[in-house]
Amino acid sequence: MRAGWGSLLVLAGVAVAMSRSLAAVGVAGALLVALLARRRMGRAGVAAAAALVVLAAAVLAGRGDLAHLDPLQLRWLNWRTAAWVFLHHPWLGVGLGGIGQAGLTAPTGAANITPYAHCTPLELLAELGVAGVPLLVAGAWALARLLRLGWREHPALALAVATVPLHNLVDFSAYRPEVLLPWAVLAGSLASRVWPAPRRPVPAPALTALLAGGALLAALSWRSEAAVSAAAALPPAAAAETALAAARWAPWTVTPVEMAAGYALEPGPATALALVDGELAARWWVQPLSAAWAEARARLLLAQGRPGEALVWVREARRRAPWRGDLAQLEAACARPR
């Protein structure tokens, strides 16, 4: 039994070292300190502390970007951008998943190379606004209460549940299903041990419908991603058609259509230009603040010989992403007399 647990700990250490994540090492250190404070420092504690030091040294040795504190500078940039988004959309936020495109219009948009804030509470605040604060407070209170009750009787499990929330103070691992789903299992296990069973179970039809809906959305998303991957190996005309087919599998996305626009603009038959442009126009609601979406429309319209309409859209793209100086060339091409 001890050999099995030891093997799992070794695998966990190797995984943290390969991730090269300073945040993961920091979270591990904080949890180890909490556990040692609860129990007496024995041989196991000394061995764990020594292993953590070796792990931290391995991660630091594998990071070549620490000389100029690049990770800290990037995090500070992410947080400044998220704060700017919240201050400019304070009441209702920019919607779930909207911080990436909303941050493009921030003064730091050119250097902020990620669609995440690298701080989940700050990101949710920017996306939900003041209207979402009661929901965030209720969730934080419920999690804190769960950890407090679990710490009394099941400290190891409580620390395991605390890992992901702590890590998401400086990262976005909760947005990864391979992280979120195991964490949900751990949190549910802890909740079942410290809280009494509900008097009324969740109705089976409601739970079945919820799970079926989630499975359907996941299947459609997977089918769309598979078609997008297949399009990359095809000639431009066929790739544009395949990307449009991928978009129809997931009508709530716009990325496959933007990829289809790129394929349609390559040398070849011009039959796909109008189709892709029409699909982009129909999905304006998916990313209403996207500069890339506006730029794609401008390029498609210009390729169709409609420079006046293209000029409107390239100027809209520049308004949405004022830091993109490369759009000036496209604007000049649209405004050139013909």
N, C-alpha and C positions, 0 to 999 in steps of 0.2 A: 504493500500500500504506500509506504513512504517513498519507494523507488518510483512509483507512478506519479505521485505528487511532485517529486523532484524533477522528473522528466518534463512535466507540464510547466514548471517554473522556468526550466532551462529554455523551453520553446518560447515562452512568453518573453524572456530576456532577449533571445535572438530576434524575435519579431520587433521589439522596441528598438534594438540596435539597428536593424535594417531600415526601420522607418526614419531614422536620423532625426527624430522629433525631440527637441529639448523640452517641449511642453509635456510629453509623455513621461520623461524622466522626472520632471518637476512634480507631476501629479503622483507618480510612484513614491517619490520621497515624502510628500505631504501625508500620503496614506500610511506609509511605514512609520512616520513619527507618531501619528495618531494611534496606531496599533501598539507601538512600543510604550506609549504613555499609559495605555490601559493595562498592559501586562508588564511583568518584570523583565528586565533585559537579561536574556539568557544566551546560550550559545547560538540558538536559532536567530535571535535578534542581531547578534554581532555578525553572523554569517550573512544575513539579509542586508545589513548596512554595508558590509564590505562589497557584496555583489552589486549593490546599487552604485557605489563609488566607481567600481570597474565599468559598469554599464554607462555611467555618465562620461567617463573618460573615453570609452569607445565611440560614443555619439559625438563628443566634442572633436575627437581626432578625425572623424569622417566628415566634418563640416568645414568647408573651405571658405565659407561666407561670414565667419564670425569676427574676422579681423577688423572689419568696419561696422560691426553690429548691424549687418543687413537685415536679419530676421526682425530685430526690434524696430528698425526704421520702417520696414514694410508693415508691421502690425500697427504702428502709430499712424501710418498713412491710411490703412484700412479703417481704423477707428475714426479718424478725422473725416473721412469721406462719409461714413455712416452717420456721424453726428451732423454733418452738413445736410444730408438727405432728410434727417428728422427735423431739423430746424426749418427747412423749407417746405415740409409737408407734415406739420405737427399734429393735426387733428385726426385725420384718417389714415395717415401713412401712404405708402406707395403700393400697398398690396403685397401679399405673400409672394416671394420670389422676385419682387420688383426692384430690389435695392441695386442689383447689378447694372441695369440700364439707367436707373435714376441717378446713380453715381457718376455716369458719364458726363453729366452736365456740371459736375462740381469742379471747382478750381483745381483739385487734385486728380481729376478724372483721367488725365493722360498717363499718370504714373501708377494709378491704382489698377493693377493688372489682374484683378480677381473679381468675380461676381458675388463674393461673400465678404462679410464684415470681419470674419475671424473673431467674432464674439457674439454668440447666439443671442444673449439677452439684448444687446445693443441692436443687432440685426432685426429681431422681432419688434423692438420698439420703433425702429425706422419704418418697418413694413406695416405695422398695425396702428401706429400713432397713439395719441392719448386715448382714443376710443378702445384700444386693446389693452391698456394698462390694467384694468380690473381682471382680465383673463390671465395676464402674465403674473400678476400678484397672487391670484388664486392657485395657479400652477406651482409657483415657487413655494407658497405656503404648504401645499399638499406634499410636495417633495421633501421639504424640510421636516415636516411632521413625520413622514414615513421614515426618514433617516434617523430622526431622534428616537422613535420607538424601536426601530430595528437595532440601533446601537446598543440597547440594553441587553438584548437576548441573542442577537445574531450579528455581532460586530463585523465579522469577515464579510458576510453577505451585504451588510449596509455599506461597507467601504467599496465593495465591487459596484454597487448601485451608484455610489457617489463619483465613481471614476469619470463617467461620460459627462455629467454636468460640470465637473471641475475642468475637464479638458476643453469644454466648449466655451469657457471664459476667454480662451485665446485661440480657438480654432473652430472648425465647422464639422467635426466628425459626426454630429447628430444628424446631418443631412445625408449620410451614407447609409443605405439600408443594411449593408453587412455589419454596421456598427449598431444601428438603432434597434434592429429586430432582436439580437441577443440581449441588448440592454433591457428591452421591454420584457423579455422572459425573466431576467434577473429581478427587475422591479416588481413584476407580478408575483414572483415567488416570495419576495420579501413581504409584499402587501398581504399575501394569503396567510403568512405566519404571524403577523402582528395585528391585523385587523380581523374582526369577526366576519363570517360569511354574510353576504347581503340577505335580507329577508326575502326579497323578490329577485330571482335570477333574471338575467337578461332574456327576453323572449327569443326563442329559437328562430322564428321566422325573421325577426329583425336582424339578428346576428348573421343568419345565413345570407340575407340580402346584402348586408354590408360587406361580408367577405366575398360574395360573388361579384359585387360591383368592383371591389378592389382588384380581384383576380382578372376581371375583364379589362380594366384600364391597364394593368401591368402587361397583359398579353398583347393588347393593341400597341402599347409603347414598344414592346420587344419586336413586334412585327415591323413597325415603322423603322426602328433602328437597324434591323436586318436588311431592309430594302435600301436604306441609306448607305450601308456598308457595301452592298452589291453594286450600287450605282458608281462607286469610285473606280471599278474595273471595266466600265463600259465606255464606248465612244461618246462624245459630247451629246449628240441628239438622243441616243438611247438612255444616257445617264440622266438627262433632264426629265424624260418621261418616267423613269424609275423613281427619281426623287419626288416627282409630283405624286406618284402612286404611294410612296412612303408617307407623304403629307396627308393623304386621304385616310390612312390608317389611324392617324393621330391628329384630328382637326383642331386640337387646342394648341398645337405647336406651330412655329413659323420657321424654325431652322431648316427643315427639309426643303421648304420653298425657296429660302435664300440660297441653299446649295443648288437647287434647280436653276435659279437665276444665273449663278456662276457658270454652270454648264451651258446654258442657252446663249450666253455671251461669247462663248468660244467659237472659233471659225467652224462653220458648218451650216446646215439648213436653218433658216430663220423661222421655221414654222412654230417653234416652241416659245418664241418671245412673247407673243400676245397671250398664250395660255398661262405662262408663268406670271406675267404682269397681272392678269386677271385674278389669279389665285392669291397673289400678294395683296391686291386691293381688297379682296374679300376677307382677308385675315388681319386687317388693320387693328382690330380690337385685341389681338393677342399680345402685341408689344407696341402700344400706342406711343411710346416715347423712344423707340429704337432708332438711332441714327443709321445703323446698318440697313434696316428695313427701308428707310427713306432713300438711302443711297442706291439700293438695289432697284427701286422703282425708277429713279432718275436714269440709271444706266440702261435699263430695259426700254424706257421711253425714247431715249436718245438713239438707241440702236434701231428703233422702229421709225426713225425720222420724225419724231415729235419733240423738237428741242425746247419749245416753249413750255410744255408741261414738265419736261425734264428739269428745266431751270427752276421751276417752283419747288420740285422735290429735293433738288440738291441744296437749295437755300434752306429748306426745312431741315435737312440733315445737318447743315452747319449750325443751325440754331440749336439743335438738340445736342450736338457735340462740338462746341465752339473751339475746343483744343485741337481738332483734327485739321491741320493745315493742308493735308493732301487733298481735301475736297475743293480747294480753291482751283486746282487744275480742271477738275470736272465741271465746276461752275463756269470757268472760262470757255470750255468746249461747248457748253450748252448755250452760252450767250454769243458765241461767234456768229457774225452775219453769214447768211447762206444765200 
